[in-house]
Amino acid sequence: MFTIKTTISNYQSFSEFAKEFALSENDLIITRSSLYEPFMKPLNLPCTFVLQNEYGSGEPSDEMINNILKEVKGKTYNRVVGVGGGTVIDIAKLFVLKDLDNVTDAFERKIPIVKEKQLVIVPTTCGTGSEVTNISIAEIKSKHTKMGLADNAILPDDAVLIPELLKGLPFKFYAYSAIDALIHAMESYLSPKANAHTQLFSKRAIEMILNVFMGIAEHGEDYRFGYLEEMLTASNFAGIAFGNAGVGAVHALSYPLGGGYHVPHGESNYQFLTEVFKVYFKKNPDGSIRELNDILARNLNIDRELLKSDPRIVFQMIDEILSKLVPKNPLRQYGMKPAEIDEFPVSVLKTQQRLLANNYVPLDEEEIRGIYQALY
């Protein structure tokens, strides 16, 4: 029903973490220059450093990861430390695997997935929850889509939460990553794999995230700085929930958009959230989605009588609150073509069954097409 094998630690500064974890020449640290310069360089650590941004921008791709693999080939290290957002974390997870020369082989499982190094993840955004999941996602350029590798071999041994590292995160990236955490919590709450244990984490994550979002909507962007540790914790809770129960159609439908038009993960997911949930509610309004609606309504301060007369007002309110943080865009604004309204559902059904298995209710090709059409 529920497992958590990752040890979770919390430190107030990176230097405290470096001391406690005895970072040494046996560590490969994958990070970004914007984090290396202020937090790591002054410590003169003897580790091997890889600065992901020197290998390309945007989200991880097979091309980017393979170039880094070539760079570190032959170097000796027995622990991988990923310090960064989703891109760095997804990359770091793959570097613990034995005999990895081409990451596409791992995603397609053409090689045995065997762990040979320890993995420590330090998230610097508050959205992926990836520090406690066994999933790595990358754009496979030859296939024009994103693929996920889910295997306990890439599950982090340690997750380290350091609120200090969130301070420099631009608001837009903060917002999209936190919205992604909200989506993790909402999708995992409805998953067929959900149970009382996972829903405990989903529910608390939703409460914490919406509390901060309501504060930002009322007081402005800087409100977030008083709640960095809370949001980092909420993201971690959501990661624990979806690491056990999974996420579904919101993520599945976002992949062709993200892979084809290089839309960041959190931003891409955001576009699909409420439309997918509206279809879920229409198909089965009396299951766990009603429980979820009650949780959302309480935290959005929606009047119970109003909720009773129109339960779908929850989705309208979520759109209103989230749009005060960052705008929701029509899919055509990202470059999506009219023909892809028909093509994307076929691609999703072919390549994303791992995620679609976690849907609250099954969605067929025509229903998926309707979601793309409504958002186009």
Residue pairs with C-beta under 8 A, 6 or more apart in sequence:
1 195
1 197
1 198
1 244
2 195
2 197
2 198
2 244
3 244
4 132
4 240
4 243
4 244
5 152
5 155
6 131
6 132
6 155
6 156
6 157
6 158
6 159
7 157
7 158
7 159
8 132
8 158
8 159
8 160
8 161
8 236
9 17
9 20
9 158
9 159
9 160
9 161
10 160
10 161
10 162
10 229
11 17
11 20
11 160
11 161
11 162
12 162
12 163
12 164
13 162
13 164
14 39
14 40
14 43
14 83
14 122
14 162
14 164
14 165
15 39
15 43
17 122
17 160
17 162
18 40
18 43
18 45
21 81
21 120
21 158
21 160
23 29
23 45
23 47
23 81
24 45
24 46
24 47
25 46
25 47
25 48
26 76
26 77
26 78
26 79
27 45
27 47
27 48
27 77
27 79
27 80
27 81
28 47
28 48
28 50
28 72
28 75
28 77
28 79
28 80
28 81
28 95
29 40
29 45
29 47
29 48
29 49
29 50
29 81
29 82
29 83
30 50
30 52
30 68
30 80
30 81
30 82
30 83
30 84
30 88
30 91
30 92
30 95
31 40
31 49
31 50
31 51
31 52
31 82
31 83
31 84
31 88
32 51
32 52
32 53
32 84
32 88
33 51
33 53
33 54
34 53
34 168
35 83
35 84
35 124
35 165
36 49
36 51
38 168
39 83
39 164
39 165
40 49
40 83
47 81
48 72
48 75
48 77
50 68
50 71
50 72
52 64
52 68
52 84
52 87
52 88
52 91
55 64
55 67
55 68
55 71
56 63
56 64
56 67
58 87
58 262
58 264
59 86
59 87
59 90
59 138
59 139
59 258
59 262
59 264
59 265
60 87
60 90
60 91
60 137
60 138
60 139
61 138
61 139
61 140
61 141
62 102
62 103
62 104
62 107
62 138
62 139
62 140
62 141
62 142
63 141
64 91
65 91
65 94
65 103
65 138
66 101
66 102
66 103
68 91
68 95
69 95
69 100
69 101
69 103
72 95
77 117
78 117
78 118
79 117
79 118
79 119
79 120
80 92
80 95
80 96
80 117
80 118
80 119
80 120
81 92
81 120
81 121
81 122
82 88
82 89
82 91
82 92
82 93
82 119
82 120
82 121
82 122
83 122
83 124
83 165
84 92
84 122
84 123
84 124
85 123
85 124
85 125
85 127
85 128
85 173
85 177
86 125
86 127
86 128
86 130
86 137
86 177
86 265
86 266
88 124
89 121
89 123
89 128
89 130
89 131
89 136
90 130
90 136
90 137
90 138
91 136
91 138
92 119
92 121
93 119
93 121
93 130
93 136
93 154
93 156
94 100
94 103
94 106
94 136
94 149
94 154
95 117
96 115
96 116
96 117
96 118
96 119
96 153
96 154
97 106
97 113
97 114
97 115
97 116
97 153
97 154
98 112
98 114
98 115
98 116
99 111
99 112
99 114
100 106
100 111
103 138
104 110
104 140
104 142
105 111
106 113
106 149
107 138
107 140
107 147
107 148
107 149
108 147
109 149
113 149
113 151
113 153
113 154
114 153
115 153
115 154
118 157
118 158
119 154
119 155
119 156
119 157
119 158
120 156
120 157
120 158
120 159
120 160
121 130
121 131
121 156
121 158
121 159
121 160
122 131
122 159
122 160
122 161
122 162
122 165
123 130
123 131
123 159
123 161
123 165
123 232
123 235
123 236
124 165
124 166
124 169
125 166
125 169
125 173
125 174
125 177
125 235
126 166
126 169
126 174
126 177
126 178
126 181
126 228
126 231
126 232
126 234
126 235
127 176
127 177
127 178
127 179
127 180
127 181
127 235
127 266
128 177
128 180
128 181
128 235
128 239
128 265
129 181
129 184
129 235
129 236
129 238
129 239
129 240
129 242
129 243
130 136
130 239
131 156
131 159
131 160
131 161
131 236
131 239
132 156
132 159
132 236
132 239
132 240
132 243
133 155
133 239
133 242
133 243
134 150
134 151
134 152
134 153
134 154
134 155
134 243
135 148
135 149
135 150
135 154
135 243
136 148
136 149
136 154
137 146
137 147
137 148
137 149
137 265
138 146
138 147
139 145
139 146
139 258
139 259
139 262
140 146
140 147
140 259
143 351
144 259
144 260
145 255
145 256
145 259
145 260
145 347
145 351
146 255
146 258
146 259
147 351
148 354
148 355
150 354
159 236
161 229
161 232
161 233
161 236
163 228
163 229
163 232
166 174
166 228
166 231
166 232
167 225
167 228
169 177
171 221
171 224
172 326
174 224
175 325
175 326
176 264
176 266
176 267
176 270
176 326
177 235
177 266
178 209
178 212
178 213
178 231
178 234
178 235
179 266
179 269
179 270
179 273
179 322
179 325
179 326
180 265
180 266
180 269
180 270
181 205
181 209
181 231
181 234
181 235
181 238
181 239
182 205
182 206
182 209
182 210
182 213
182 238
183 247
183 250
183 251
183 269
183 270
183 273
184 205
184 235
184 238
184 239
184 241
184 242
184 247
185 201
185 202
185 203
185 205
185 206
185 209
185 234
185 237
185 238
185 241
185 242
186 202
186 206
186 273
186 277
186 292
186 296
187 242
187 246
187 247
187 248
187 249
187 250
187 251
187 358
188 194
188 198
188 202
188 238
188 241
188 242
188 244
188 245
188 246
188 247
188 358
189 198
189 199
189 202
189 203
189 206
189 241
189 245
189 288
189 291
189 292
189 295
190 248
190 280
190 287
190 288
190 289
190 292
190 360
191 198
191 242
191 245
191 246
191 247
191 248
191 358
191 359
191 360
192 357
192 358
192 359
192 360
193 244
193 245
193 246
193 358
194 202
194 241
194 245
194 288
195 245
197 244
198 240
198 241
198 244
198 245
199 241
201 237
201 238
201 240
201 241
202 237
202 238
202 241
202 245
203 295
204 234
204 237
205 234
205 235
205 237
205 238
205 241
206 295
206 296
206 299
207 295
207 299
208 230
208 231
208 233
208 234
208 237
209 231
209 234
209 238
210 296
210 299
210 300
210 321
211 230
211 299
212 223
212 224
212 227
212 230
212 231
212 234
213 321
213 322
213 325
214 299
214 300
214 301
214 321
215 223
215 227
216 223
216 224
216 324
216 325
217 321
217 324
217 325
224 231
245 358
246 355
246 357
246 358
247 355
247 358
248 276
248 355
248 356
248 357
248 358
248 359
248 360
249 272
249 276
249 280
249 355
249 356
249 359
249 363
249 368
250 269
250 272
250 273
250 276
250 277
251 269
251 352
251 355
252 348
252 352
252 355
252 356
253 272
253 276
253 344
253 348
253 368
253 371
253 372
254 263
254 265
254 268
254 269
254 271
254 272
255 268
255 348
255 351
255 352
256 340
256 343
256 344
256 347
256 348
257 263
257 268
257 271
257 331
257 334
257 336
257 344
258 264
258 265
258 268
260 336
260 340
261 334
261 335
261 336
263 334
267 326
270 322
270 326
270 328
271 328
271 329
271 331
271 375
272 371
272 375
273 318
273 322
274 315
274 316
274 318
274 319
275 371
275 374
275 375
276 371
277 289
277 315
278 312
278 315
279 363
279 367
279 370
279 371
280 289
280 359
280 360
280 361
281 289
281 293
281 311
281 312
281 315
283 361
284 360
284 361
285 311
287 360
287 361
288 360
289 360
290 311
293 307
293 311
293 314
294 307
296 302
296 314
296 317
296 318
297 304
297 307
297 314
300 314
300 317
300 318
300 321
302 313
302 314
302 317
306 313
307 313
307 314
319 328
322 328
330 375
330 376
331 372
331 375
331 376
332 376
336 344
336 376
338 376
340 372
341 369
341 372
341 373
341 376
342 369
344 368
344 372
345 365
345 366
345 368
345 369
345 372
346 365
348 356
348 368
349 356
349 365
349 368
356 362
356 363
363 371
